[in-house]
Amino acid sequence: MKAKAIRERGILVCIPILGNLLIAIHDIRGRSIPGGYLDSMKSLSEWNM
C-alpha cells in the first residue's frame, strides 16, 4: 500500500520536471535556430492533440 503511494507520488513529481525539460530543450532550440521556436511550438501543440 505504502509503496504504491510513493510510486504514484513519484510519477506526479516527474511529470512537471519532464515538462520543464521539454520546454527548456525547445527554448534552447528556438534560440539557436531562427524560426525554430515557432516550429517547436507548432510541433508541441500537434503533439498535445
Backbone hydrogen bonds in HBPLUS format (Angstrom, degrees):
<---DONOR---> <-ACCEPTOR-->    atom                        ^
c    i                          cat <-CA-CA->   ^        H-A-AA   ^      H-
h    n   atom  resd res      DA  || num        DHA   H-A  angle D-A-AA Bond
n    s   type  num  typ     dist DA aas  dist angle  dist       angle   num
A0005-ALA N   A0001-MET O   3.21 MM   4  6.53 157.7  2.27 146.7 152.0     1
A0006-ILE N   A0002-LYS O   3.00 MM   4  6.31 157.6  2.05 151.8 158.1     2
A0007-ARG N   A0003-ALA O   2.90 MM   4  6.11 157.9  1.95 148.3 154.4     3
A0008-GLU N   A0004-LYS O   2.90 MM   4  6.15 162.1  1.93 152.0 156.6     4
A0009-ARG N   A0005-ALA O   2.95 MM   4  6.12 155.3  2.01 145.0 152.0     5
A0010-GLY N   A0006-ILE O   2.86 MM   4  6.06 151.8  1.94 145.3 153.6     6
A0011-ILE N   A0007-ARG O   2.96 MM   4  6.28 151.5  2.04 148.8 155.8     7
A0012-LEU N   A0008-GLU O   3.03 MM   4  6.28 161.3  2.07 146.6 151.5     8
A0013-VAL N   A0009-ARG O   2.92 MM   4  6.18 144.5  2.04 145.5 155.3     9
A0014-CYS N   A0010-GLY O   2.92 MM   4  6.12 147.9  2.03 142.8 151.8    10
A0015-ILE N   A0011-ILE O   3.09 MM   4  6.30 152.9  2.17 156.8 161.3    11
A0018-LEU N   A0014-CYS O   2.85 MM   4  6.05 164.4  1.88 163.1 166.7    12
A0019-GLY N   A0015-ILE O   2.91 MM   4  6.13 157.1  1.96 151.3 158.6    13
A0020-ASN N   A0016-PRO O   2.85 MM   4  6.05 158.4  1.89 148.8 153.7    14
A0021-LEU N   A0017-ILE O   2.94 MM   4  6.19 151.6  2.02 145.9 154.1    15
A0022-LEU N   A0018-LEU O   2.93 MM   4  6.20 161.3  1.97 152.0 156.1    16
A0023-ILE N   A0019-GLY O   3.00 MM   4  6.27 162.5  2.03 150.2 154.8    17
A0024-ALA N   A0020-ASN O   2.87 MM   4  6.06 157.6  1.92 146.3 152.8    18
A0025-ILE N   A0021-LEU O   2.87 MM   4  6.13 159.2  1.91 153.7 159.1    19
A0026-HIS N   A0022-LEU O   2.95 MM   4  6.19 164.6  1.97 153.0 157.0    20
A0027-ASP N   A0023-ILE O   2.82 MM   4  5.96 149.0  1.92 144.9 154.6    21
A0028-ILE N   A0024-ALA O   2.93 MM   4  6.18 158.5  1.98 150.8 155.0    22
A0029-ARG N   A0025-ILE O   2.98 MM   4  6.20 165.9  2.00 151.9 155.9    23
A0030-GLY N   A0026-HIS O   2.81 MM   4  5.91 150.9  1.89 143.2 151.9    24
A0031-ARG N   A0027-ASP O   3.06 MM   4  6.32 143.6  2.20 143.5 152.2    25
A0032-SER N   A0028-ILE O   3.04 MM   4  6.27 157.5  2.10 151.4 157.4    26
A0033-ILE N   A0029-ARG O   2.99 MM   4  5.99 149.3  2.09 147.7 154.7    27
A0036-GLY N   A0033-ILE O   2.85 MM   3  4.95 156.6  1.91 124.7 128.9    28
A0039-ASP N   A0035-GLY O   3.32 MM   4  6.57 160.4  2.36 144.0 149.4    29
A0040-SER N   A0036-GLY O   2.88 MM   4  6.08 157.1  1.94 147.9 154.0    30
A0041-MET N   A0037-TYR O   2.89 MM   4  6.16 151.8  1.97 148.2 156.3    31
A0042-LYS N   A0038-LEU O   2.92 MM   4  6.12 152.8  1.99 145.7 153.3    32
A0043-SER N   A0039-ASP O   2.92 MM   4  6.22 159.5  1.97 150.1 155.3    33
A0044-LEU N   A0040-SER O   2.83 MM   4  5.98 147.4  1.93 141.3 151.0    34
A0045-SER N   A0041-MET O   2.94 MM   4  6.19 159.1  1.99 148.6 152.9    35
A0046-GLU N   A0042-LYS O   2.96 MM   4  6.21 152.2  2.04 146.2 154.5    36
A0047-TRP N   A0043-SER O   2.87 MM   4  5.95 150.4  1.96 140.2 148.6    37
A0048-ASN N   A0044-LEU O   2.98 MM   4  6.23 141.7  2.13 142.6 152.7    38
A0049-MET N   A0046-GLU O   3.23 MM   3  5.33 136.6  2.43  96.9 108.2    39
